[in-house]
Amino acid sequence: MEIKTKKIIISLVFWASFVGIWHAYSLQVPTYQLPSPGSVARTMLTILSDVNMSRQIMLSLMHISSAMLIAFILGSCIAVLPSLHPVSLHFVDQRLTPFLNSFSGVGWLFIAILWFGINSLTVIFAVTMVLVPFAIINLRTGLTEMDSEILELGTSLTRKKLKNFFKLVMPMLFPYAFATLRISFGVSWKVVLTAELFGGSGGMGYMLNKARQEFETEIIFAIITYMVLFVILSELLVFNLVQKSLDKRYHVQ
């Protein structure tokens, strides 16, 4: 039996066992504590068919994508700053990055609520500030670990800095940029619910808070299941495929 087939069988057995245990335990406790898998599945279909509920899911996706884009651009600008102005090296590496990396995400959320109120801008700001340190650290590592001999060879072949940047710097920096986006995607799902729960006027976190207040446990489990599916499908259909391409391109065994 092939290794790939064994992995698929093990995965199917795991999920079948998980759902079976879930269903068996749900029969022993009240529905408001643990709804059955079938009830959660029906609620997931209801959410998709309901325009207002499905709009909340899309709003969370918008929050995450906006925060990831802004954090990546902002982190890239800060990461490249020491290369353009070496005098800023100590400030970026020893002052700004440790400060941003140690600052609590909940702290950013409360500050955003004071500045912007309860709205989408608060959620995007809080998630962005949590993601920025990941972008800075990963991209700074990529910049410092570049092959200096290749860069020197490029400089000797052409004096066009822009051409060297697109032909040499960007290909060497791409794996670090991809790692930044991959980490940011996983972290953003953990942060966005908290941000929407306290500082958002909509989104999946807002739905969770409303469902908690009304003891609609099926909705809570349905939203959590949607989150798990989003992350798993993104890993399988996007990140893993890109990772395989990078492994071939950079000869990673």
N, C-alpha and C positions, 0 to 999 in steps of 0.2 A: 504494500500500500504506500502510495506516495506521501511525502511529508505534508504537502499542501492539503491532501484529502484528510489526513489525520487532524490537521488544524481545524478544518471545517467541521469535522465530526465532533471534536472536543468543544468547539464553540457552540454548536447546536445543542449538545448535551447540557452544557452549562446553562444556556438560556432557557431550555425546556425545564431543567431542574429549578431554576430561579422562579419561573412563572408558576410551576407546580407548587412549590413551597408557599409562594405568595397567595395562591388561590386557597390552599388548605388552611393557612393561618387566617385568611379573611373570613372564613366560615366560623371561626371561633371568637371573633371580636365584633363589636358594633361597626356598622358601615362608616360612621363618622370618624372612626379611628383608622380603619384600613379597608378601603373599598376593594372589590374583587377586580382582577385583571379585565374581565369582560365589561364591567361598569366603567372602568377607566378608558377602555378602547371606545366605547360608545360616546363618552364625553369628548374624546379627542375628535371624533367625527362631527360632533355637534359644534365644537369650536371652529372647525374648518368651514362648516356650512353657515355659521353665524357671521355676518359681515362685521359687526362691531368687535367680536372676539378675535377674528382673524386679523383685523386691523391692528389690534394690540400686539400681536406677534410680529407683524411687519414693522411696527414702531420700534420694538426692541432690536430687530435686525438693523434698522436704520441707525439707532443709537450706537450699536456696536461697530458698524461699518464706518460711520462718521468719526467715532473716537479713534479707531485704528488708523484711519487715513491721516487725521490731524496729528496724532501721536508720532506716526512714522515720519511725517514731514518735519515736525518740530524737533524730534530726536535726531534726525539726519542733519539738520542745520547745526544743532549743538555739537554733534559728534565730529563734524568736519571743521568746526571752528578752530581747534588747536592746529590743524594742518595749514590753515590759512594765516592764522595769527598765533605763533608759538607762545607768545606771552600769556595767552589764555589757558594754556595746558594745565597749570596748577589749579586754576579756578574750576575748570570743567571736571577734572578727574578727582580732585581732593576736596572740593567744596560743594559744587552744585549737584553732582551725581550722588554722593552719599546722602545729601539732604533730601533729594527727591526720592531716593530709594528707601529711606527710613520713615518718610512722612506717611501717616496712616491714610488709607483710602477713605475711611469714615470721616477723618478730619477734613479732607478735601470736599467731601459731600456736604458737611455742615457749613463750611465756608461758602460753597457754591449756593446753598440755600439762602444764606444771608445776602449774597451779592445779587443773585438772579431770581430768587423765588422758587416756587414749585413748578417746574416746567422741563421741557426736553433739554434746554441749554444747560441746566444744572446737571442732568444725568450725563450728557456728553462731556462736560467739563470734568466731572469727577472721574469718569472712566479714562479720559485722556491723560489726566495727571498721574494716574496709577500706571498707565502703559508707557509713558515717556521714558522712565529710567531703563526699562527693558530695551527700548530702541537705542538709547545712548550707549549702554554697556555693550550690546552686541555689535553695533556698528563701529564703536571705538576699538573693540577687539579686532574686527576685520581690518580696520585701517592700520593698526599697529603691527599686524601679522602679515602684511603684504610682502611679497618677494621684492626686496629692494633692487636686486640685480635685474629683474624683468623691467621694473620701472626705469632704471638707469639705461637699459637697452632701448626702451621706447623713447626716452629723451634724446638719446644719441641718433636715433633714426629720424625723428621729426621734432620740431620745436613747437608744434601746435598742441597746446595744453588740452584743448577741448577734445582733440582726436585721441590723445593719450588717455584721457578720462573715460571716453566711451569704449575704446578698444582694449584697454588694460585694467584700469581701476574698477570699472563697473563689473566686468566678468569675475574678477577676484573677490569683489564685495558681494556679489549676488547670493552666495550661500548664507552669508551672515544676515543679509536683508530678509531672505526667506525664513531663516530661523527666528528672526524678530517678529515677522508676521504670524508665524505658527504659534509662538509663545503668546503673543498678544491676543490671538483669537481665543485660546483656552482661558487666559486670565480674564478677558473681558466678559465672558459668560458668568464668571464667578462674581464679578464686580457689579455688572449692570443690574442684576436683580436687587441687590442692596440699594443701589442708587435710585432705582425706580420705586422701591418699597418706601423709602423715606422722602425722596426729593422729586419724584416724577409724577406727572399728571396722567400718565398712560404707560402702556407697555406690559410685559409679562410679570414684572415685579408688582405693578399696580394691581393686576388681576389676582396675583397671589394674596396680596393684602386684603382685597375685597372678599375673596373666597374664604380666607381665614376668619374674617369677621362674621361671615354668614354660615360657617361650618360646612362649606361645600368642599369636602375632602376630595371628591372625584376630580374637581377642577385643579386642585393643587397637584395631585398625582399626574394628571394629564399634562400640565405645564412642565413639570419636572421631566416627564417622558419625552416631551417635545424637545427639551433642551438636550437630553442625552442623545436623541436621534440626530439633531442638528450637528452636534460635535462629532459623533461617530461617522455620519455620512460625509461630513467635510473632510475628516481624516482619510476615509477610504477613497472618495471620489476626487479629491483635490490635492491635499497635502502629501499623501503617500505616492501619488503619481508623479508629482513634481519632485519629491525626494528621490524616487527611482531614476528620474531623468538626470538629476544632479549627481547621483552616485556614478552613473555611466559617464557623464561629462567630466567629472573630476577623478575618475578611476578609484572610487571608494570601494573597498572589498567588504 
